Amino acid sequence: MPLIDFSEHDVLLIYGHFMKKIKKLELIQSTPGNPIHPDNIKEELELFSSITGKLEENNPQLLKLRELM
């Protein structure tokens, strides 16, 4: 698979967007009576967590950003 040459700004934007999505999904997951099936939320969380984890592995400075979110 070809690599994509993202700039630092691109990576920060993607990481921040995915972290916001993770927080939103966690909030939905913890809300009693939410209409979204738990398996769907779990699947989405795993996807976004996998991507943010890979970004953190290649850009350890992102861990500092995680602490702020």
Summary of the structure (lengths in Angstrom):
residues: 69
radius of gyration: 13.7
end to end distance: 31.2
largest distance: 42.4
contacts: 153
relative contact order: 0.17
helix: 74%
strand: 0%
